[in-house]
Amino acid sequence: MTCTLDVHGEMRMVRELPGGGRAVTLIRRHRNVEVEVASQTSMNPGYAVS
């Protein structure tokens, strides 16, 4: 897993998945709320990520 934090406080986490895919999570604070967005990609056609 790779984790970076930028000067604005946004954190990015990238994790390698089996088959060459990636799971990306972005976390950002907006005032008093922490927001998280996650996405997964697959490099293999027909490969399901749960």
mmCIF entry with sequence, helices, sheets and N, C-alpha, C, O atoms, coordinates in Angstrom:
data_MODEL
# 
_entry.id   MODEL 
# 
_entity.id                         1 
_entity.type                       polymer 
_entity.pdbx_number_of_molecules   1 
# 
_entity_poly.entity_id                      1 
_entity_poly.type                           'polypeptide(L)' 
_entity_poly.nstd_linkage                   no 
_entity_poly.nstd_monomer                   no 
_entity_poly.pdbx_seq_one_letter_code       MTCTLDVHGEMRMVRELPGGGRAVTLIRRHRNVEVEVASQTSMNPGYAVS 
_entity_poly.pdbx_seq_one_letter_code_can   MTCTLDVHGEMRMVRELPGGGRAVTLIRRHRNVEVEVASQTSMNPGYAVS 
_entity_poly.pdbx_strand_id                 A 
# 
loop_
_entity_poly_seq.entity_id 
_entity_poly_seq.num 
_entity_poly_seq.mon_id 
_entity_poly_seq.hetero 
1 1  MET n 
1 2  THR n 
1 3  CYS n 
1 4  THR n 
1 5  LEU n 
1 6  ASP n 
1 7  VAL n 
1 8  HIS n 
1 9  GLY n 
1 10 GLU n 
1 11 MET n 
1 12 ARG n 
1 13 MET n 
1 14 VAL n 
1 15 ARG n 
1 16 GLU n 
1 17 LEU n 
1 18 PRO n 
1 19 GLY n 
1 20 GLY n 
1 21 GLY n 
1 22 ARG n 
1 23 ALA n 
1 24 VAL n 
1 25 THR n 
1 26 LEU n 
1 27 ILE n 
1 28 ARG n 
1 29 ARG n 
1 30 HIS n 
1 31 ARG n 
1 32 ASN n 
1 33 VAL n 
1 34 GLU n 
1 35 VAL n 
1 36 GLU n 
1 37 VAL n 
1 38 ALA n 
1 39 SER n 
1 40 GLN n 
1 41 THR n 
1 42 SER n 
1 43 MET n 
1 44 ASN n 
1 45 PRO n 
1 46 GLY n 
1 47 TYR n 
1 48 ALA n 
1 49 VAL n 
1 50 SER n 
# 
_struct_asym.id          A 
_struct_asym.entity_id   1 
# 
_struct_conf.conf_type_id            HELX_P 
_struct_conf.id                      HELX_P1 
_struct_conf.pdbx_PDB_helix_id       AA1 
_struct_conf.beg_label_comp_id       PRO 
_struct_conf.beg_label_asym_id       A 
_struct_conf.beg_label_seq_id        18 
_struct_conf.pdbx_beg_PDB_ins_code   ? 
_struct_conf.end_label_comp_id       GLY 
_struct_conf.end_label_asym_id       A 
_struct_conf.end_label_seq_id        20 
_struct_conf.pdbx_end_PDB_ins_code   ? 
_struct_conf.beg_auth_comp_id        PRO 
_struct_conf.beg_auth_asym_id        A 
_struct_conf.beg_auth_seq_id         18 
_struct_conf.end_auth_comp_id        GLY 
_struct_conf.end_auth_asym_id        A 
_struct_conf.end_auth_seq_id         20 
_struct_conf.pdbx_PDB_helix_class    5 
_struct_conf.details                 ? 
_struct_conf.pdbx_PDB_helix_length   3 
# 
_struct_conf_type.id          HELX_P 
_struct_conf_type.criteria    ? 
_struct_conf_type.reference   ? 
# 
_struct_sheet.id               AA1 
_struct_sheet.type             ? 
_struct_sheet.number_strands   4 
_struct_sheet.details          ? 
# 
loop_
_struct_sheet_order.sheet_id 
_struct_sheet_order.range_id_1 
_struct_sheet_order.range_id_2 
_struct_sheet_order.offset 
_struct_sheet_order.sense 
AA1 1 2 ? anti-parallel 
AA1 2 3 ? anti-parallel 
AA1 3 4 ? anti-parallel 
# 
loop_
_struct_sheet_range.sheet_id 
_struct_sheet_range.id 
_struct_sheet_range.beg_label_comp_id 
_struct_sheet_range.beg_label_asym_id 
_struct_sheet_range.beg_label_seq_id 
_struct_sheet_range.pdbx_beg_PDB_ins_code 
_struct_sheet_range.end_label_comp_id 
_struct_sheet_range.end_label_asym_id 
_struct_sheet_range.end_label_seq_id 
_struct_sheet_range.pdbx_end_PDB_ins_code 
_struct_sheet_range.beg_auth_comp_id 
_struct_sheet_range.beg_auth_asym_id 
_struct_sheet_range.beg_auth_seq_id 
_struct_sheet_range.end_auth_comp_id 
_struct_sheet_range.end_auth_asym_id 
_struct_sheet_range.end_auth_seq_id 
AA1 1 THR A 2  ? LEU A 5  ? THR A 2  LEU A 5  
AA1 2 MET A 11 ? GLU A 16 ? MET A 11 GLU A 16 
AA1 3 ARG A 22 ? HIS A 30 ? ARG A 22 HIS A 30 
AA1 4 VAL A 33 ? THR A 41 ? VAL A 33 THR A 41 
# 
loop_
_atom_site.group_PDB 
_atom_site.id 
_atom_site.type_symbol 
_atom_site.label_atom_id 
_atom_site.label_alt_id 
_atom_site.label_comp_id 
_atom_site.label_asym_id 
_atom_site.label_entity_id 
_atom_site.label_seq_id 
_atom_site.pdbx_PDB_ins_code 
_atom_site.Cartn_x 
_atom_site.Cartn_y 
_atom_site.Cartn_z 
_atom_site.occupancy 
_atom_site.B_iso_or_equiv 
_atom_site.pdbx_formal_charge 
_atom_site.auth_seq_id 
_atom_site.auth_comp_id 
_atom_site.auth_asym_id 
_atom_site.auth_atom_id 
_atom_site.pdbx_PDB_model_num 
ATOM 1   N N  . MET A 1 1  ? 0.846   -1.168  0.000   1.00 0.00 ? 1  MET A N  1 
ATOM 2   C CA . MET A 1 1  ? 0.000   0.000   0.000   1.00 0.00 ? 1  MET A CA 1 
ATOM 3   C C  . MET A 1 1  ? 0.891   1.229   0.000   1.00 0.00 ? 1  MET A C  1 
ATOM 4   O O  . MET A 1 1  ? 1.920   1.272   0.673   1.00 0.00 ? 1  MET A O  1 
ATOM 5   N N  . THR A 1 2  ? 0.477   2.221   -0.764  1.00 0.00 ? 2  THR A N  1 
ATOM 6   C CA . THR A 1 2  ? 1.145   3.513   -0.787  1.00 0.00 ? 2  THR A CA 1 
ATOM 7   C C  . THR A 1 2  ? 0.193   4.542   -0.198  1.00 0.00 ? 2  THR A C  1 
ATOM 8   O O  . THR A 1 2  ? -0.986  4.581   -0.551  1.00 0.00 ? 2  THR A O  1 
ATOM 9   N N  . CYS A 1 3  ? 0.702   5.368   0.694   1.00 0.00 ? 3  CYS A N  1 
ATOM 10  C CA . CYS A 1 3  ? -0.125  6.373   1.350   1.00 0.00 ? 3  CYS A CA 1 
ATOM 11  C C  . CYS A 1 3  ? 0.604   7.712   1.287   1.00 0.00 ? 3  CYS A C  1 
ATOM 12  O O  . CYS A 1 3  ? 1.771   7.806   1.668   1.00 0.00 ? 3  CYS A O  1 
ATOM 13  N N  . THR A 1 4  ? -0.089  8.758   0.800   1.00 0.00 ? 4  THR A N  1 
ATOM 14  C CA . THR A 1 4  ? 0.500   10.097  0.740   1.00 0.00 ? 4  THR A CA 1 
ATOM 15  C C  . THR A 1 4  ? -0.467  11.103  1.359   1.00 0.00 ? 4  THR A C  1 
ATOM 16  O O  . THR A 1 4  ? -1.683  10.915  1.331   1.00 0.00 ? 4  THR A O  1 
ATOM 17  N N  . LEU A 1 5  ? 0.089   12.161  1.910   1.00 0.00 ? 5  LEU A N  1 
ATOM 18  C CA . LEU A 1 5  ? -0.683  13.242  2.508   1.00 0.00 ? 5  LEU A CA 1 
ATOM 19  C C  . LEU A 1 5  ? -0.167  14.540  1.917   1.00 0.00 ? 5  LEU A C  1 
ATOM 20  O O  . LEU A 1 5  ? 1.022   14.839  2.023   1.00 0.00 ? 5  LEU A O  1 
ATOM 21  N N  . ASP A 1 6  ? -1.061  15.330  1.283   1.00 0.00 ? 6  ASP A N  1 
ATOM 22  C CA . ASP A 1 6  ? -0.600  16.572  0.675   1.00 0.00 ? 6  ASP A CA 1 
ATOM 23  C C  . ASP A 1 6  ? -0.714  17.741  1.657   1.00 0.00 ? 6  ASP A C  1 
ATOM 24  O O  . ASP A 1 6  ? -1.177  17.571  2.785   1.00 0.00 ? 6  ASP A O  1 
ATOM 25  N N  . VAL A 1 7  ? -0.290  18.920  1.218   1.00 0.00 ? 7  VAL A N  1 
ATOM 26  C CA . VAL A 1 7  ? -0.254  20.099  2.087   1.00 0.00 ? 7  VAL A CA 1 
ATOM 27  C C  . VAL A 1 7  ? -1.648  20.560  2.495   1.00 0.00 ? 7  VAL A C  1 
ATOM 28  O O  . VAL A 1 7  ? -1.781  21.311  3.461   1.00 0.00 ? 7  VAL A O  1 
ATOM 29  N N  . HIS A 1 8  ? -2.688  20.133  1.788   1.00 0.00 ? 8  HIS A N  1 
ATOM 30  C CA . HIS A 1 8  ? -4.060  20.518  2.105   1.00 0.00 ? 8  HIS A CA 1 
ATOM 31  C C  . HIS A 1 8  ? -4.729  19.517  3.043   1.00 0.00 ? 8  HIS A C  1 
ATOM 32  O O  . HIS A 1 8  ? -5.887  19.700  3.420   1.00 0.00 ? 8  HIS A O  1 
ATOM 33  N N  . GLY A 1 9  ? -4.008  18.459  3.421   1.00 0.00 ? 9  GLY A N  1 
ATOM 34  C CA . GLY A 1 9  ? -4.553  17.471  4.333   1.00 0.00 ? 9  GLY A CA 1 
ATOM 35  C C  . GLY A 1 9  ? -5.306  16.343  3.657   1.00 0.00 ? 9  GLY A C  1 
ATOM 36  O O  . GLY A 1 9  ? -5.942  15.532  4.330   1.00 0.00 ? 9  GLY A O  1 
ATOM 37  N N  . GLU A 1 10 ? -5.243  16.280  2.325   1.00 0.00 ? 10 GLU A N  1 
ATOM 38  C CA . GLU A 1 10 ? -5.905  15.193  1.603   1.00 0.00 ? 10 GLU A CA 1 
ATOM 39  C C  . GLU A 1 10 ? -4.996  13.968  1.599   1.00 0.00 ? 10 GLU A C  1 
ATOM 40  O O  . GLU A 1 10 ? -3.818  14.058  1.254   1.00 0.00 ? 10 GLU A O  1 
ATOM 41  N N  . MET A 1 11 ? -5.554  12.828  1.985   1.00 0.00 ? 11 MET A N  1 
ATOM 42  C CA . MET A 1 11 ? -4.772  11.594  2.034   1.00 0.00 ? 11 MET A CA 1 
ATOM 43  C C  . MET A 1 11 ? -5.189  10.696  0.881   1.00 0.00 ? 11 MET A C  1 
ATOM 44  O O  . MET A 1 11 ? -6.376  10.545  0.592   1.00 0.00 ? 11 MET A O  1 
ATOM 45  N N  . ARG A 1 12 ? -4.191  10.096  0.219   1.00 0.00 ? 12 ARG A N  1 
ATOM 46  C CA . ARG A 1 12 ? -4.424  9.154   -0.870  1.00 0.00 ? 12 ARG A CA 1 
ATOM 47  C C  . ARG A 1 12 ? -3.790  7.826   -0.513  1.00 0.00 ? 12 ARG A C  1 
ATOM 48  O O  . ARG A 1 12 ? -2.614  7.764   -0.155  1.00 0.00 ? 12 ARG A O  1 
ATOM 49  N N  . MET A 1 13 ? -4.579  6.758   -0.613  1.00 0.00 ? 13 MET A N  1 
ATOM 50  C CA . MET A 1 13 ? -4.060  5.414   -0.375  1.00 0.00 ? 13 MET A CA 1 
ATOM 51  C C  . MET A 1 13 ? -4.297  4.585   -1.629  1.00 0.00 ? 13 MET A C  1 
ATOM 52  O O  . MET A 1 13 ? -5.413  4.540   -2.147  1.00 0.00 ? 13 MET A O  1 
ATOM 53  N N  . VAL A 1 14 ? -3.259  3.935   -2.113  1.00 0.00 ? 14 VAL A N  1 
ATOM 54  C CA . VAL A 1 14 ? -3.357  3.079   -3.298  1.00 0.00 ? 14 VAL A CA 1 
ATOM 55  C C  . VAL A 1 14 ? -2.876  1.694   -2.901  1.00 0.00 ? 14 VAL A C  1 
ATOM 56  O O  . VAL A 1 14 ? -1.773  1.526   -2.379  1.00 0.00 ? 14 VAL A O  1 
ATOM 57  N N  . ARG A 1 15 ? -3.724  0.703   -3.158  1.00 0.00 ? 15 ARG A N  1 
ATOM 58  C CA . ARG A 1 15 ? -3.410  -0.677  -2.810  1.00 0.00 ? 15 ARG A CA 1 
ATOM 59  C C  . ARG A 1 15 ? -3.513  -1.530  -4.069  1.00 0.00 ? 15 ARG A C  1 
ATOM 60  O O  . ARG A 1 15 ? -4.477  -1.417  -4.827  1.00 0.00 ? 15 ARG A O  1 
ATOM 61  N N  . GLU A 1 16 ? -2.521  -2.378  -4.287  1.00 0.00 ? 16 GLU A N  1 
ATOM 62  C CA . GLU A 1 16 ? -2.532  -3.289  -5.428  1.00 0.00 ? 16 GLU A CA 1 
ATOM 63  C C  . GLU A 1 16 ? -3.478  -4.452  -5.159  1.00 0.00 ? 16 GLU A C  1 
ATOM 64  O O  . GLU A 1 16 ? -3.492  -4.997  -4.056  1.00 0.00 ? 16 GLU A O  1 
ATOM 65  N N  . LEU A 1 17 ? -4.274  -4.838  -6.164  1.00 0.00 ? 17 LEU A N  1 
ATOM 66  C CA . LEU A 1 17 ? -5.203  -5.951  -6.059  1.00 0.00 ? 17 LEU A CA 1 
ATOM 67  C C  . LEU A 1 17 ? -4.690  -7.122  -6.894  1.00 0.00 ? 17 LEU A C  1 
ATOM 68  O O  . LEU A 1 17 ? -3.883  -6.922  -7.801  1.00 0.00 ? 17 LEU A O  1 
ATOM 69  N N  . PRO A 1 18 ? -5.142  -8.329  -6.604  1.00 0.00 ? 18 PRO A N  1 
ATOM 70  C CA . PRO A 1 18 ? -4.761  -9.480  -7.416  1.00 0.00 ? 18 PRO A CA 1 
ATOM 71  C C  . PRO A 1 18 ? -5.169  -9.250  -8.879  1.00 0.00 ? 18 PRO A C  1 
ATOM 72  O O  . PRO A 1 18 ? -6.232  -8.693  -9.150  1.00 0.00 ? 18 PRO A O  1 
ATOM 73  N N  . GLY A 1 19 ? -4.336  -9.673  -9.797  1.00 0.00 ? 19 GLY A N  1 
ATOM 74  C CA . GLY A 1 19 ? -4.644  -9.527  -11.215 1.00 0.00 ? 19 GLY A CA 1 
ATOM 75  C C  . GLY A 1 19 ? -4.229  -8.193  -11.797 1.00 0.00 ? 19 GLY A C  1 
ATOM 76  O O  . GLY A 1 19 ? -4.542  -7.911  -12.954 1.00 0.00 ? 19 GLY A O  1 
ATOM 77  N N  . GLY A 1 20 ? -3.532  -7.357  -11.032 1.00 0.00 ? 20 GLY A N  1 
ATOM 78  C CA . GLY A 1 20 ? -3.019  -6.092  -11.563 1.00 0.00 ? 20 GLY A CA 1 
ATOM 79  C C  . GLY A 1 20 ? -3.907  -4.892  -11.338 1.00 0.00 ? 20 GLY A C  1 
ATOM 80  O O  . GLY A 1 20 ? -3.571  -3.798  -11.791 1.00 0.00 ? 20 GLY A O  1 
ATOM 81  N N  . GLY A 1 21 ? -5.027  -5.049  -10.658 1.00 0.00 ? 21 GLY A N  1 
ATOM 82  C CA . GLY A 1 21 ? -5.910  -3.917  -10.396 1.00 0.00 ? 21 GLY A CA 1 
ATOM 83  C C  . GLY A 1 21 ? -5.422  -3.088  -9.220  1.00 0.00 ? 21 GLY A C  1 
ATOM 84  O O  . GLY A 1 21 ? -4.424  -3.419  -8.580  1.00 0.00 ? 21 GLY A O  1 
ATOM 85  N N  . ARG A 1 22 ? -6.139  -2.009  -8.945  1.00 0.00 ? 22 ARG A N  1 
ATOM 86  C CA . ARG A 1 22 ? -5.794  -1.118  -7.833  1.00 0.00 ? 22 ARG A CA 1 
ATOM 87  C C  . ARG A 1 22 ? -7.043  -0.685  -7.097  1.00 0.00 ? 22 ARG A C  1 
ATOM 88  O O  . ARG A 1 22 ? -8.110  -0.537  -7.694  1.00 0.00 ? 22 ARG A O  1 
ATOM 89  N N  . ALA A 1 23 ? -6.908  -0.485  -5.810  1.00 0.00 ? 23 ALA A N  1 
ATOM 90  C CA . ALA A 1 23 ? -7.958  0.119   -4.984  1.00 0.00 ? 23 ALA A CA 1 
ATOM 91  C C  . ALA A 1 23 ? -7.413  1.472   -4.528  1.00 0.00 ? 23 ALA A C  1 
ATOM 92  O O  . ALA A 1 23 ? -6.339  1.547   -3.931  1.00 0.00 ? 23 ALA A O  1 
ATOM 93  N N  . VAL A 1 24 ? -8.158  2.533   -4.812  1.00 0.00 ? 24 VAL A N  1 
ATOM 94  C CA . VAL A 1 24 ? -7.726  3.887   -4.473  1.00 0.00 ? 24 VAL A CA 1 
ATOM 95  C C  . VAL A 1 24 ? -8.738  4.479   -3.497  1.00 0.00 ? 24 VAL A C  1 
ATOM 96  O O  . VAL A 1 24 ? -9.944  4.432   -3.737  1.00 0.00 ? 24 VAL A O  1 
ATOM 97  N N  . THR A 1 25 ? -8.240  5.033   -2.399  1.00 0.00 ? 25 THR A N  1 
ATOM 98  C CA . THR A 1 25 ? -9.087  5.697   -1.413  1.00 0.00 ? 25 THR A CA 1 
ATOM 99  C C  . THR A 1 25 ? -8.579  7.118   -1.214  1.00 0.00 ? 25 THR A C  1 
ATOM 100 O O  . THR A 1 25 ? -7.390  7.328   -0.975  1.00 0.00 ? 25 THR A O  1 
ATOM 101 N N  . LEU A 1 26 ? -9.473  8.091   -1.312  1.00 0.00 ? 26 LEU A N  1 
ATOM 102 C CA . LEU A 1 26 ? -9.146  9.494   -1.058  1.00 0.00 ? 26 LEU A CA 1 
ATOM 103 C C  . LEU A 1 26 ? -9.910  9.935   0.179   1.00 0.00 ? 26 LEU A C  1 
ATOM 104 O O  . LEU A 1 26 ? -11.110 9.688   0.297   1.00 0.00 ? 26 LEU A O  1 
ATOM 105 N N  . ILE A 1 27 ? -9.210  10.589  1.101   1.00 0.00 ? 27 ILE A N  1 
ATOM 106 C CA . ILE A 1 27 ? -9.841  11.091  2.328   1.00 0.00 ? 27 ILE A CA 1 
ATOM 107 C C  . ILE A 1 27 ? -9.515  12.576  2.449   1.00 0.00 ? 27 ILE A C  1 
ATOM 108 O O  . ILE A 1 27 ? -8.358  12.990  2.368   1.00 0.00 ? 27 ILE A O  1 
ATOM 109 N N  . ARG A 1 28 ? -10.567 13.360  2.643   1.00 0.00 ? 28 ARG A N  1 
ATOM 110 C CA . ARG A 1 28 ? -10.393 14.812  2.741   1.00 0.00 ? 28 ARG A CA 1 
ATOM 111 C C  . ARG A 1 28 ? -11.271 15.340  3.865   1.00 0.00 ? 28 ARG A C  1 
ATOM 112 O O  . ARG A 1 28 ? -12.399 14.884  4.054   1.00 0.00 ? 28 ARG A O  1 
ATOM 113 N N  . ARG A 1 29 ? -10.745 16.303  4.604   1.00 0.00 ? 29 ARG A N  1 
ATOM 114 C CA . ARG A 1 29 ? -11.539 16.990  5.628   1.00 0.00 ? 29 ARG A CA 1 
ATOM 115 C C  . ARG A 1 29 ? -12.133 18.240  5.000   1.00 0.00 ? 29 ARG A C  1 
ATOM 116 O O  . ARG A 1 29 ? -11.446 19.006  4.324   1.00 0.00 ? 29 ARG A O  1 
ATOM 117 N N  . HIS A 1 30 ? -13.420 18.429  5.236   1.00 0.00 ? 30 HIS A N  1 
ATOM 118 C CA . HIS A 1 30 ? -14.112 19.631  4.757   1.00 0.00 ? 30 HIS A CA 1 
ATOM 119 C C  . HIS A 1 30 ? -14.831 20.232  5.960   1.00 0.00 ? 30 HIS A C  1 
ATOM 120 O O  . HIS A 1 30 ? -15.880 19.745  6.381   1.00 0.00 ? 30 HIS A O  1 
ATOM 121 N N  . ARG A 1 31 ? -14.263 21.274  6.493   1.00 0.00 ? 31 ARG A N  1 
ATOM 122 C CA . ARG A 1 31 ? -14.733 21.893  7.736   1.00 0.00 ? 31 ARG A CA 1 
ATOM 123 C C  . ARG A 1 31 ? -14.694 20.861  8.857   1.00 0.00 ? 31 ARG A C  1 
ATOM 124 O O  . ARG A 1 31 ? -13.609 20.407  9.221   1.00 0.00 ? 31 ARG A O  1 
ATOM 125 N N  . ASN A 1 32 ? -15.827 20.480  9.410   1.00 0.00 ? 32 ASN A N  1 
ATOM 126 C CA . ASN A 1 32 ? -15.834 19.522  10.521  1.00 0.00 ? 32 ASN A CA 1 
ATOM 127 C C  . ASN A 1 32 ? -16.181 18.109  10.085  1.00 0.00 ? 32 ASN A C  1 
ATOM 128 O O  . ASN A 1 32 ? -16.486 17.260  10.922  1.00 0.00 ? 32 ASN A O  1 
ATOM 129 N N  . VAL A 1 33 ? -16.139 17.849  8.787   1.00 0.00 ? 33 VAL A N  1 
ATOM 130 C CA . VAL A 1 33 ? -16.547 16.555  8.256   1.00 0.00 ? 33 VAL A CA 1 
ATOM 131 C C  . VAL A 1 33 ? -15.383 15.908  7.522   1.00 0.00 ? 33 VAL A C  1 
ATOM 132 O O  . VAL A 1 33 ? -14.653 16.578  6.791   1.00 0.00 ? 33 VAL A O  1 
ATOM 133 N N  . GLU A 1 34 ? -15.211 14.603  7.718   1.00 0.00 ? 34 GLU A N  1 
ATOM 134 C CA . GLU A 1 34 ? -14.215 13.849  6.970   1.00 0.00 ? 34 GLU A CA 1 
ATOM 135 C C  . GLU A 1 34 ? -14.945 13.060  5.884   1.00 0.00 ? 34 GLU A C  1 
ATOM 136 O O  . GLU A 1 34 ? -15.894 12.332  6.174   1.00 0.00 ? 34 GLU A O  1 
ATOM 137 N N  . VAL A 1 35 ? -14.503 13.205  4.641   1.00 0.00 ? 35 VAL A N  1 
ATOM 138 C CA . VAL A 1 35 ? -15.149 12.563  3.499   1.00 0.00 ? 35 VAL A CA 1 
ATOM 139 C C  . VAL A 1 35 ? -14.192 11.537  2.908   1.00 0.00 ? 35 VAL A C  1 
ATOM 140 O O  . VAL A 1 35 ? -13.006 11.813  2.724   1.00 0.00 ? 35 VAL A O  1 
ATOM 141 N N  . GLU A 1 36 ? -14.720 10.345  2.609   1.00 0.00 ? 36 GLU A N  1 
ATOM 142 C CA . GLU A 1 36 ? -13.904 9.275   2.029   1.00 0.00 ? 36 GLU A CA 1 
ATOM 143 C C  . GLU A 1 36 ? -14.548 8.793   0.727   1.00 0.00 ? 36 GLU A C  1 
ATOM 144 O O  . GLU A 1 36 ? -15.749 8.531   0.676   1.00 0.00 ? 36 GLU A O  1 
ATOM 145 N N  . VAL A 1 37 ? -13.725 8.681   -0.328  1.00 0.00 ? 37 VAL A N  1 
ATOM 146 C CA . VAL A 1 37 ? -14.177 8.175   -1.614  1.00 0.00 ? 37 VAL A CA 1 
ATOM 147 C C  . VAL A 1 37 ? -13.266 7.024   -1.989  1.00 0.00 ? 37 VAL A C  1 
ATOM 148 O O  . VAL A 1 37 ? -12.043 7.142   -1.907  1.00 0.00 ? 37 VAL A O  1 
ATOM 149 N N  . ALA A 1 38 ? -13.858 5.903   -2.401  1.00 0.00 ? 38 ALA A N  1 
ATOM 150 C CA . ALA A 1 38 ? -13.058 4.726   -2.761  1.00 0.00 ? 38 ALA A CA 1 
ATOM 151 C C  . ALA A 1 38 ? -13.430 4.257   -4.160  1.00 0.00 ? 38 ALA A C  1 
ATOM 152 O O  . ALA A 1 38 ? -14.581 4.372   -4.582  1.00 0.00 ? 38 ALA A O  1 
ATOM 153 N N  . SER A 1 39 ? -12.438 3.725   -4.877  1.00 0.00 ? 39 SER A N  1 
ATOM 154 C CA . SER A 1 39 ? -12.647 3.211   -6.220  1.00 0.00 ? 39 SER A CA 1 
ATOM 155 C C  . SER A 1 39 ? -11.753 2.002   -6.416  1.00 0.00 ? 39 SER A C  1 
ATOM 156 O O  . SER A 1 39 ? -10.645 1.944   -5.882  1.00 0.00 ? 39 SER A O  1 
ATOM 157 N N  . GLN A 1 40 ? -12.237 1.040   -7.181  1.00 0.00 ? 40 GLN A N  1 
ATOM 158 C CA . GLN A 1 40 ? -11.433 -0.141  -7.491  1.00 0.00 ? 40 GLN A CA 1 
ATOM 159 C C  . GLN A 1 40 ? -11.448 -0.370  -8.989  1.00 0.00 ? 40 GLN A C  1 
ATOM 160 O O  . GLN A 1 40 ? -12.479 -0.209  -9.641  1.00 0.00 ? 40 GLN A O  1 
ATOM 161 N N  . THR A 1 41 ? -10.294 -0.748  -9.534  1.00 0.00 ? 41 THR A N  1 
ATOM 162 C CA . THR A 1 41 ? -10.197 -1.073  -10.949 1.00 0.00 ? 41 THR A CA 1 
ATOM 163 C C  . THR A 1 41 ? -9.600  -2.458  -11.097 1.00 0.00 ? 41 THR A C  1 
ATOM 164 O O  . THR A 1 41 ? -8.861  -2.928  -10.233 1.00 0.00 ? 41 THR A O  1 
ATOM 165 N N  . SER A 1 42 ? -9.926  -3.095  -12.189 1.00 0.00 ? 42 SER A N  1 
ATOM 166 C CA . SER A 1 42 ? -9.390  -4.415  -12.485 1.00 0.00 ? 42 SER A CA 1 
ATOM 167 C C  . SER A 1 42 ? -8.751  -4.381  -13.865 1.00 0.00 ? 42 SER A C  1 
ATOM 168 O O  . SER A 1 42 ? -9.292  -3.778  -14.792 1.00 0.00 ? 42 SER A O  1 
ATOM 169 N N  . MET A 1 43 ? -7.621  -5.016  -13.996 1.00 0.00 ? 43 MET A N  1 
ATOM 170 C CA . MET A 1 43 ? -6.941  -5.082  -15.293 1.00 0.00 ? 43 MET A CA 1 
ATOM 171 C C  . MET A 1 43 ? -7.367  -6.319  -16.085 1.00 0.00 ? 43 MET A C  1 
ATOM 172 O O  . MET A 1 43 ? -7.029  -6.437  -17.263 1.00 0.00 ? 43 MET A O  1 
ATOM 173 N N  . ASN A 1 44 ? -8.102  -7.242  -15.459 1.00 0.00 ? 44 ASN A N  1 
ATOM 174 C CA . ASN A 1 44 ? -8.552  -8.462  -16.126 1.00 0.00 ? 44 ASN A CA 1 
ATOM 175 C C  . ASN A 1 44 ? -10.025 -8.351  -16.491 1.00 0.00 ? 44 ASN A C  1 
ATOM 176 O O  . ASN A 1 44 ? -10.853 -8.094  -15.617 1.00 0.00 ? 44 ASN A O  1 
ATOM 177 N N  . PRO A 1 45 ? -10.373 -8.538  -17.767 1.00 0.00 ? 45 PRO A N  1 
ATOM 178 C CA . PRO A 1 45 ? -11.791 -8.527  -18.133 1.00 0.00 ? 45 PRO A CA 1 
ATOM 179 C C  . PRO A 1 45 ? -12.540 -9.647  -17.403 1.00 0.00 ? 45 PRO A C  1 
ATOM 180 O O  . PRO A 1 45 ? -12.067 -10.782 -17.354 1.00 0.00 ? 45 PRO A O  1 
ATOM 181 N N  . GLY A 1 46 ? -13.690 -9.331  -16.848 1.00 0.00 ? 46 GLY A N  1 
ATOM 182 C CA . GLY A 1 46 ? -14.491 -10.339 -16.153 1.00 0.00 ? 46 GLY A CA 1 
ATOM 183 C C  . GLY A 1 46 ? -14.082 -10.605 -14.725 1.00 0.00 ? 46 GLY A C  1 
ATOM 184 O O  . GLY A 1 46 ? -14.687 -11.448 -14.062 1.00 0.00 ? 46 GLY A O  1 
ATOM 185 N N  . TYR A 1 47 ? -13.065 -9.906  -14.225 1.00 0.00 ? 47 TYR A N  1 
ATOM 186 C CA . TYR A 1 47 ? -12.602 -10.094 -12.847 1.00 0.00 ? 47 TYR A CA 1 
ATOM 187 C C  . TYR A 1 47 ? -13.467 -9.231  -11.943 1.00 0.00 ? 47 TYR A C  1 
ATOM 188 O O  . TYR A 1 47 ? -13.521 -8.013  -12.115 1.00 0.00 ? 47 TYR A O  1 
ATOM 189 N N  . ALA A 1 48 ? -14.136 -9.841  -10.995 1.00 0.00 ? 48 ALA A N  1 
ATOM 190 C CA . ALA A 1 48 ? -15.019 -9.107  -10.090 1.00 0.00 ? 48 ALA A CA 1 
ATOM 191 C C  . ALA A 1 48 ? -14.285 -8.740  -8.815  1.00 0.00 ? 48 ALA A C  1 
ATOM 192 O O  . ALA A 1 48 ? -13.599 -9.574  -8.225  1.00 0.00 ? 48 ALA A O  1 
ATOM 193 N N  . VAL A 1 49 ? -14.428 -7.493  -8.388  1.00 0.00 ? 49 VAL A N  1 
ATOM 194 C CA . VAL A 1 49 ? -13.834 -7.013  -7.139  1.00 0.00 ? 49 VAL A CA 1 
ATOM 195 C C  . VAL A 1 49 ? -14.983 -6.720  -6.198  1.00 0.00 ? 49 VAL A C  1 
ATOM 196 O O  . VAL A 1 49 ? -15.930 -6.020  -6.558  1.00 0.00 ? 49 VAL A O  1 
ATOM 197 N N  . SER A 1 50 ? -14.895 -7.263  -4.980  1.00 0.00 ? 50 SER A N  1 
ATOM 198 C CA . SER A 1 50 ? -15.980 -6.998  -4.026  1.00 0.00 ? 50 SER A CA 1 
ATOM 199 C C  . SER A 1 50 ? -15.475 -6.206  -2.854  1.00 0.00 ? 50 SER A C  1 
ATOM 200 O O  . SER A 1 50 ? -16.245 -5.888  -1.947  1.00 0.00 ? 50 SER A O  1 
# 
